[in-house]
Amino acid sequence: MSNSEIRNKDNTEPVKYLSKEEAEILEADLLEDYRFGKQQLLEILGHSCAMAITKVYPLRTLPRKQPTVLVICGPDQNGAIGLVCARNLRSYDYEPTIFYPKRSMDALYKDLTIQCEKMDIPFLSYLPTEVQLINDAYNMVVDAVIGIESDFGEVKEPCANILATMKQIKIPIISIDVPSGWEAEVENPEGICPETLISLVAPKKFAMQFSGKHHFVAGRFLPYDVQKKFELNLPAYPGTESVVEIKEGKPTF
């Protein structure tokens, strides 16, 4: 069964896959009409990403003695969510390291960076070009480089070099919302191939082509009226979970 046939537990309608434009309008509704704060959304989504990671890669199952995680952050919103994710992973006893080569001048993003630094999360000054060094040092890589808010097309530096390195990584990659190198509407064969995808709020159109092992949706907080307006038909979330995994055409509980 294809991803496009995923159905809500209590609904016969398929889950909606958003276009880039629809995702932007939905976020604007949350910020302007529902008065969600920007930091509030970053915190909710970053925490949800960390929760999804703990479900797929619990500490006891990691192949290395040290629970190391490399979190690669871009300069825009996806990078900020990566910072929040890293901070939450640290709270859950993982050992994240952050590579954040092009730091945003936004005051909120600066605050998130300081929070990570105050929690003794190390920041790399450069990303090793010898990929085996990354494979040997970390259990997984979190891809928070290029999100749906970015302009698609030619990938610019430093993201182009990061993308070239990530394509060669052999350990699991977890992509936040959009795998780096993909477009929001379609899969890009030049992009990376993550093992896990965490869709923020709702899946995007390209995710219909996702062929990795795990696909989570992090949108439990979404007001019902917003879900109804965009006809999202999101899967039911189990218990008090903030994320739900979609697997083999149906939610996994």
FIMARRO-842391 format. One record per residue: x, y, z of N, C-alpha, C in turn; residue in three letters. Coordinates in steps of 0.1 Angstrom, whole numbers, padded with zeros to 4 digits, always signed. Example, Ala and Ser with C-alpha at 12.3 -4.5 7.8 and 13.67 -1.06 7.14 Angstrom:
+0132-0057+0078+0123-0045+0078+0132-0033+0078ALA;+0128-0022+0071+0137-0011+0071+0129+0000+0079SER;
***
This chain:
+0008-0012+0000+0000+0000+0000+0009+0012+0000MET;+0006+0022-0008+0014+0034-0009+0010+0044+0002SER;+0020+0054+0004+0017+0064+0014+0005+0072+0011ASN;+0001+0073-0001-0011+0081-0005-0024+0075+0000SER;-0023+0062+0004-0035+0055+0008-0036+0054+0023GLU;-0027+0061+0030-0028+0062+0045-0041+0067+0049ILE;-0047+0061+0059-0060+0066+0063-0061+0068+0078ARG;-0069+0078+0082-0071+0081+0096-0078+0069+0102ASN;-0075+0066+0114-0081+0055+0122-0096+0056+0122LYS;-0101+0068+0123-0115+0070+0125-0121+0077+0112ASP;-0114+0077+0101-0118+0084+0089-0115+0076+0077ASN;-0124+0076+0067-0121+0069+0055-0114+0077+0045THR;-0112+0090+0048-0105+0099+0039-0090+0097+0040GLU;-0082+0099+0029-0068+0098+0030-0062+0110+0037PRO;-0050+0108+0043-0043+0119+0049-0039+0129+0038VAL;-0040+0142+0042-0037+0152+0032-0022+0155+0032LYS;-0016+0156+0020-0002+0159+0019-0001+0173+0014TYR;+0005+0182+0021+0005+0196+0019+0015+0201+0008LEU;+0011+0210+0000+0020+0217-0009+0028+0227+0000SER;+0039+0233-0006+0047+0243+0001+0038+0255+0004LYS;+0030+0259-0005+0021+0271-0003+0011+0268+0008GLU;+0005+0256+0008-0005+0253+0019+0002+0252+0033GLU;+0014+0247+0033+0021+0246+0046+0024+0260+0051ALA;+0028+0270+0042+0030+0283+0046+0018+0290+0051GLU;+0007+0288+0045-0006+0294+0049-0010+0288+0062ILE;-0009+0275+0064-0012+0269+0077-0004+0275+0088LEU;+0009+0277+0086+0017+0283+0097+0013+0297+0100GLU;+0010+0304+0089+0005+0318+0091-0007+0319+0099ALA;-0016+0309+0097-0029+0309+0105-0025+0306+0120ASP;-0016+0297+0122-0012+0294+0136-0007+0307+0143LEU;+0002+0314+0136+0009+0325+0142-0001+0338+0143LEU;-0009+0340+0133-0017+0352+0133-0031+0351+0139GLU;-0038+0340+0135-0052+0338+0140-0052+0331+0153ASP;-0044+0321+0155-0044+0313+0168-0034+0318+0178TYR;-0026+0328+0174-0017+0335+0184-0007+0326+0190ARG;-0003+0315+0182+0009+0308+0187+0021+0317+0185PHE;+0030+0316+0195+0043+0323+0193+0053+0315+0185GLY;+0062+0322+0179+0072+0316+0171+0081+0306+0179LYS;+0085+0311+0191+0093+0302+0200+0084+0290+0205GLN;+0072+0293+0207+0063+0282+0212+0062+0271+0201GLN;+0061+0274+0189+0060+0264+0178+0074+0257+0177LEU;+0085+0264+0178+0098+0258+0177+0100+0248+0188LEU;+0095+0252+0200+0097+0243+0211+0088+0230+0210GLU;+0076+0232+0206+0067+0220+0204+0073+0211+0194ILE;+0077+0216+0182+0081+0208+0171+0095+0201+0175LEU;+0104+0209+0181+0117+0203+0184+0116+0192+0194GLY;+0107+0194+0204+0105+0184+0214+0099+0171+0208HIS;+0089+0173+0199+0083+0162+0192+0093+0154+0184SER;+0103+0161+0177+0113+0154+0170+0122+0146+0179CYS;+0125+0151+0190+0133+0144+0200+0126+0131+0204ALA;+0113+0132+0207+0105+0121+0211+0105+0110+0200MET;+0103+0114+0188+0103+0104+0177+0116+0097+0176ALA;+0127+0104+0178+0140+0098+0178+0142+0088+0189ILE;+0137+0091+0201+0139+0082+0212+0131+0069+0210THR;+0120+0070+0202+0112+0058+0200+0119+0049+0190LYS;+0125+0054+0180+0131+0046+0170+0145+0041+0174VAL;+0152+0050+0181+0166+0047+0185+0168+0049+0200TYR;+0161+0040+0208+0163+0041+0223+0177+0039+0227PRO;+0181+0044+0238+0195+0044+0243+0200+0029+0243LEU;+0192+0020+0248+0197+0007+0250+0200-0001+0237ARG;+0195+0005+0226+0197-0002+0213+0209+0004+0205THR;+0214+0015+0209+0225+0021+0201+0237+0013+0200LEU;+0243+0012+0188+0255+0003+0186+0267+0008+0193PRO;+0269+0021+0196+0281+0025+0203+0279+0027+0218ARG;+0290+0026+0225+0289+0027+0239+0284+0041+0244LYS;+0289+0051+0237+0284+0065+0240+0272+0068+0231GLN;+0262+0074+0237+0249+0077+0229+0251+0089+0221PRO;+0260+0090+0212+0264+0102+0204+0254+0104+0193THR;+0251+0117+0190+0242+0121+0179+0247+0134+0173VAL;+0249+0134+0160+0253+0146+0153+0241+0153+0148LEU;+0239+0166+0152+0227+0174+0147+0233+0185+0138VAL;+0229+0184+0126+0234+0194+0116+0223+0204+0113ILE;+0226+0217+0116+0215+0227+0116+0218+0237+0105CYS;+0208+0241+0097+0209+0252+0088+0206+0265+0094GLY;+0206+0276+0086+0204+0289+0092+0190+0293+0094PRO;+0180+0286+0089+0166+0290+0089+0158+0282+0100ASP;+0145+0282+0098+0137+0276+0109+0140+0262+0112GLN;+0143+0254+0102+0146+0240+0104+0158+0238+0113ASN;+0168+0247+0111+0179+0247+0120+0176+0250+0134GLY;+0167+0259+0136+0163+0263+0150+0156+0251+0157ALA;+0147+0244+0149+0141+0232+0154+0151+0221+0158ILE;+0161+0220+0149+0172+0211+0153+0179+0215+0166GLY;+0181+0227+0169+0187+0232+0181+0178+0227+0193LEU;+0165+0229+0192+0156+0225+0203+0156+0210+0204VAL;+0156+0203+0193+0157+0188+0193+0170+0184+0200CYS;+0181+0190+0197+0194+0186+0204+0193+0188+0219ALA;+0187+0200+0223+0186+0203+0237+0178+0192+0244ARG;+0167+0188+0238+0158+0178+0244+0165+0164+0244ASN;+0172+0161+0234+0179+0148+0234+0189+0148+0245LEU;+0196+0159+0248+0205+0160+0259+0198+0157+0272ARG;+0186+0162+0274+0178+0160+0286+0174+0145+0288SER;+0174+0138+0277+0171+0123+0277+0183+0115+0277TYR;+0194+0121+0280+0207+0114+0282+0214+0109+0270ASP;+0210+0115+0258+0218+0113+0246+0230+0123+0247TYR;+0239+0121+0238+0251+0131+0238+0252+0137+0224GLU;+0243+0148+0222+0243+0154+0209+0256+0163+0207PRO;+0260+0164+0195+0270+0174+0191+0263+0182+0179THR;+0265+0195+0179+0258+0203+0169+0269+0209+0159ILE;+0265+0208+0146+0272+0215+0136+0263+0226+0130PHE;+0266+0239+0132+0258+0250+0129+0266+0261+0122TYR;+0270+0259+0110+0281+0267+0104+0276+0281+0100PRO;+0264+0283+0097+0259+0297+0093+0248+0301+0103LYS;+0253+0307+0114+0243+0310+0125+0235+0322+0122ARG;+0222+0320+0125+0212+0331+0122+0215+0343+0132SER;+0212+0355+0127+0213+0367+0135+0200+0370+0143MET;+0190+0362+0140+0177+0363+0147+0179+0361+0162ASP;+0173+0370+0170+0176+0370+0185+0170+0357+0191ALA;+0159+0352+0186+0154+0339+0191+0163+0328+0188LEU;+0169+0327+0176+0178+0316+0173+0191+0317+0181TYR;+0195+0330+0184+0207+0331+0193+0204+0326+0207LYS;+0192+0328+0212+0188+0323+0225+0189+0308+0225ASP;+0183+0302+0215+0184+0287+0214+0198+0282+0214LEU;+0207+0289+0207+0221+0285+0206+0227+0286+0220THR;+0225+0297+0227+0230+0298+0241+0225+0288+0250ILE;+0212+0284+0249+0207+0273+0257+0214+0260+0255GLN;+0217+0257+0243+0225+0245+0240+0239+0246+0246CYS;+0245+0257+0244+0259+0259+0250+0259+0258+0265GLU;+0249+0264+0271+0248+0263+0286+0245+0249+0291LYS;+0240+0240+0282+0238+0226+0286+0250+0218+0282MET;+0261+0224+0279+0274+0218+0276+0273+0209+0263ASP;+0265+0213+0254+0264+0206+0241+0275+0211+0232ILE;+0284+0203+0228+0295+0208+0220+0291+0212+0206PRO;+0298+0222+0200+0295+0227+0186+0308+0224+0178PHE;+0307+0218+0167+0318+0215+0158+0321+0228+0150LEU;+0334+0231+0148+0339+0242+0141+0339+0239+0126SER;+0339+0226+0122+0338+0222+0108+0333+0208+0108TYR;+0328+0204+0096+0322+0191+0094+0333+0182+0087LEU;+0337+0171+0093+0348+0163+0086+0344+0159+0072PRO;+0353+0161+0063+0350+0157+0049+0353+0142+0047THR;+0360+0136+0056+0362+0122+0056+0351+0115+0064GLU;+0341+0110+0056+0329+0106+0061+0330+0095+0071VAL;+0340+0086+0070+0342+0075+0079+0344+0080+0094GLN;+0349+0092+0095+0351+0098+0109+0337+0100+0115LEU;+0327+0105+0107+0314+0107+0112+0307+0093+0115ILE;+0309+0084+0106+0303+0070+0108+0308+0064+0121ASN;+0321+0066+0124+0327+0060+0135+0324+0067+0149ASP;+0321+0080+0148+0320+0088+0160+0305+0088+0165ALA;+0296+0087+0156+0282+0089+0160+0273+0077+0157TYR;+0262+0076+0164+0252+0066+0162+0242+0070+0151ASN;+0240+0083+0149+0230+0088+0139+0233+0102+0136MET;+0227+0107+0126+0228+0121+0122+0214+0127+0121VAL;+0211+0138+0127+0198+0145+0125+0200+0156+0115VAL;+0192+0155+0104+0193+0165+0093+0183+0176+0095ASP;+0188+0188+0100+0179+0199+0102+0185+0211+0093ALA;+0189+0208+0081+0196+0217+0073+0187+0226+0065VAL;+0179+0220+0056+0171+0227+0046+0157+0224+0049ILE;+0148+0233+0053+0134+0230+0056+0125+0236+0045GLY;+0113+0234+0047+0103+0239+0037+0103+0254+0035ILE;+0108+0261+0046+0108+0275+0045+0119+0281+0036GLU;+0128+0272+0032+0140+0276+0024+0136+0277+0009SER;+0143+0285+0001+0141+0286-0013+0148+0274-0020ASP;+0139+0267-0027+0145+0255-0034+0151+0259-0047PHE;+0159+0250-0052+0166+0253-0064+0181+0249-0062GLY;+0190+0257-0066+0204+0255-0064+0208+0256-0050GLU;+0213+0246-0044+0217+0246-0030+0230+0254-0029VAL;+0230+0264-0020+0242+0273-0018+0250+0268-0006LYS;+0262+0274-0006+0271+0271+0005+0267+0278+0018GLU;+0269+0272+0030+0277+0260+0032+0268+0247+0030PRO;+0255+0249+0027+0247+0237+0026+0251+0227+0015CYS;+0257+0232+0004+0260+0223-0007+0271+0213-0002ALA;+0281+0218+0005+0292+0209+0010+0286+0199+0020ASN;+0277+0204+0029+0271+0196+0039+0263+0185+0032ILE;+0256+0188+0022+0247+0178+0015+0256+0168+0008LEU;+0267+0172+0002+0276+0163-0004+0282+0153+0006ALA;+0285+0157+0018+0290+0148+0028+0279+0139+0033THR;+0267+0145+0035+0256+0136+0041+0252+0125+0031MET;+0254+0127+0018+0250+0117+0009+0259+0104+0011LYS;+0271+0106+0017+0280+0095+0018+0279+0088+0032GLN;+0271+0094+0041+0270+0088+0054+0263+0075+0054ILE;+0268+0066+0062+0263+0052+0063+0254+0050+0075LYS;+0256+0058+0085+0248+0056+0097+0234+0062+0095ILE;+0224+0059+0103+0210+0064+0101+0210+0079+0101PRO;+0202+0084+0091+0199+0099+0091+0184+0101+0094ILE;+0182+0110+0102+0168+0114+0106+0166+0128+0100ILE;+0157+0129+0091+0154+0142+0085+0142+0149+0091SER;+0143+0162+0094+0132+0169+0100+0124+0176+0089ILE;+0112+0172+0087+0102+0177+0077+0106+0175+0063ASP;+0117+0180+0058+0121+0178+0044+0136+0173+0043VAL;+0138+0161+0038+0152+0157+0036+0160+0167+0028PRO;+0171+0171+0033+0179+0181+0026+0182+0177+0011SER;+0180+0186+0002+0182+0183-0012+0169+0180-0019GLY;+0159+0177-0012+0146+0175-0018+0138+0188-0019TRP;+0128+0188-0028+0119+0199-0028+0106+0195-0021GLU;+0098+0205-0017+0086+0202-0009+0075+0195-0018ALA;+0076+0196-0031+0066+0190-0039+0069+0177-0044GLU;+0082+0174-0047+0086+0161-0053+0099+0157-0047VAL;+0102+0144-0048+0114+0138-0043+0125+0143-0053GLU;+0137+0146-0048+0148+0149-0056+0159+0139-0055ASN;+0162+0132-0067+0172+0121-0066+0186+0126-0062PRO;+0188+0139-0062+0201+0145-0058+0202+0147-0043GLU;+0190+0145-0036+0190+0147-0021+0195+0134-0014GLY;+0194+0135-0001+0198+0124+0008+0187+0114+0009ILE;+0190+0102+0014+0180+0092+0016+0180+0089+0031CYS;+0171+0096+0039+0171+0093+0053+0164+0080+0057PRO;+0168+0075+0068+0161+0063+0073+0148+0066+0080GLU;+0148+0078+0086+0136+0083+0093+0132+0097+0089THR;+0119+0099+0087+0114+0112+0084+0104+0117+0094LEU;+0106+0129+0099+0096+0134+0109+0089+0146+0102ILE;+0077+0144+0098+0069+0155+0092+0063+0164+0103SER;+0065+0177+0101+0061+0187+0111+0047+0191+0107LEU;+0038+0190+0117+0024+0194+0116+0016+0184+0107VAL;+0020+0183+0094+0014+0173+0085+0024+0170+0074ALA;+0022+0158+0068+0032+0154+0057+0031+0164+0045PRO;+0042+0166+0039+0043+0174+0027+0042+0165+0014LYS;+0040+0170+0003+0037+0162-0009+0048+0153-0013LYS;+0061+0157-0011+0072+0148-0015+0072+0135-0006PHE;+0066+0136+0006+0067+0124+0015+0059+0112+0009ALA;+0051+0115-0001+0044+0103-0007+0054+0094-0014MET;+0066+0099-0017+0077+0091-0023+0087+0086-0013GLN;+0085+0090+0000+0095+0085+0010+0095+0070+0011PHE;+0107+0064+0011+0108+0050+0011+0117+0045+0023SER;+0119+0054+0032+0127+0050+0044+0119+0041+0053GLY;+0125+0038+0065+0119+0028+0074+0108+0034+0083LYS;+0110+0046+0087+0101+0052+0097+0096+0066+0092HIS;+0083+0068+0093+0078+0081+0090+0068+0086+0101HIS;+0072+0096+0108+0064+0101+0119+0057+0114+0115PHE;+0046+0117+0121+0039+0130+0120+0039+0136+0134VAL;+0043+0149+0135+0043+0156+0147+0034+0168+0146ALA;+0021+0165+0150+0011+0176+0148-0001+0175+0158GLY;+0002+0168+0169-0009+0166+0179-0015+0179+0184ARG;-0007+0189+0185-0011+0202+0190-0020+0210+0181PHE;-0021+0206+0169-0029+0213+0159-0043+0215+0162LEU;-0049+0227+0163-0063+0229+0166-0072+0222+0156PRO;-0083+0216+0161-0092+0209+0152-0097+0217+0141TYR;-0100+0230+0143-0105+0239+0133-0095+0240+0121ASP;-0082+0240+0125-0072+0241+0114-0071+0228+0107VAL;-0072+0217+0114-0072+0204+0107-0084+0203+0097GLN;-0095+0208+0101-0107+0208+0093-0106+0217+0081LYS;-0101+0229+0083-0099+0239+0072-0091+0233+0061LYS;-0080+0227+0065-0071+0222+0054-0073+0207+0051PHE;-0084+0201+0056-0088+0188+0053-0077+0178+0055GLU;-0070+0179+0066-0057+0171+0068-0060+0156+0071LEU;-0071+0153+0077-0074+0139+0080-0062+0132+0087ASN;-0057+0138+0097-0045+0133+0104-0048+0120+0111LEU;-0039+0111+0112-0041+0099+0120-0043+0102+0135PRO;-0050+0093+0141-0052+0094+0156-0039+0092+0163ALA;-0037+0100+0173-0025+0099+0181-0028+0090+0193TYR;-0019+0080+0196-0022+0071+0207-0020+0077+0221PRO;-0028+0075+0230-0026+0079+0244-0023+0094+0245GLY;-0012+0097+0251-0008+0111+0252+0004+0115+0243THR;+0007+0106+0233+0018+0108+0225+0017+0121+0216GLU;+0029+0127+0214+0029+0139+0206+0033+0136+0192SER;+0037+0124+0189+0040+0119+0175+0033+0106+0172VAL;+0030+0103+0160+0025+0091+0156+0033+0086+0144VAL;+0036+0073+0144+0043+0067+0132+0034+0062+0122GLU;+0036+0065+0110+0028+0059+0099+0037+0049+0092ILE;+0032+0037+0091+0039+0026+0085+0030+0016+0078LYS;+0035+0012+0066+0027+0003+0058+0013+0007+0056GLU;+0012+0021+0053-0001+0026+0049-0011+0028+0061GLY;-0006+0028+0073-0015+0030+0085-0008+0035+0097LYS;-0014+0042+0106-0007+0046+0118-0003+0034+0126PRO;+0009+0035+0133+0014+0025+0142+0012+0029+0156THR;+0005+0021+0164+0001+0025+0178+0009+0016+0187PHE;
***
